[in-house]
Amino acid sequence: MTSPLMARAIQLSIENVRSGQGGPFGAVVAKDGKIIAEGVNQVTSTNDPTAHAEIVAIREACKKLGRFELTDCELYSSCEPCPMCLGAIYWARLSLVYFANVAADASKIGFDDSFIYREIAQPHAQRQIPMIQIMREEALSAFRAWNEKPDKIPY
């Protein structure tokens, strides 16, 4: 299957390598077959480890559409989304995701995220970056306030 929207995501990934702005990743958010937003990996150019192509495109699409849900939109990514981007895709509630390269392809050139999946499966204290729970009772007050807030915008 070929797609001009995927072709654009791939073109963005190639252009990003040539420009030196970041890694070889591009993404497009589309609605009704039209591009709403584009993104490229900007991790090194912005010193932002969350500036993956998919995240950049999702942020831009939400800004342009004036909403935090993209239920009627599709994502085209030059590579299978990493765990962080996958989380953002689910939070944005995109209707469909197309991807070109797979995670194993990215791993071969130094972008290996398999360790993150292994880390998630570990108990908090056994992770490479230990995670220690403290002050839960105090923090629950924010959750109680949210739960009791009558005019909250659920997501």
Secondary structure, DSSP 8 states (H G I E B T S, - for coil): ---HHHHHHHHHHHHHHHHTSSSS-EEEEEETTEEEEEEE--HHHHT-TT--HHHHHHHHHHHHHTSS--TTEEEEEEE---HHHHHHHHHHT-SEEEEEE-HHHHHHTT---HHHHHHHHS-GGGSSS------HHHHHHHHHHHHH-TT----
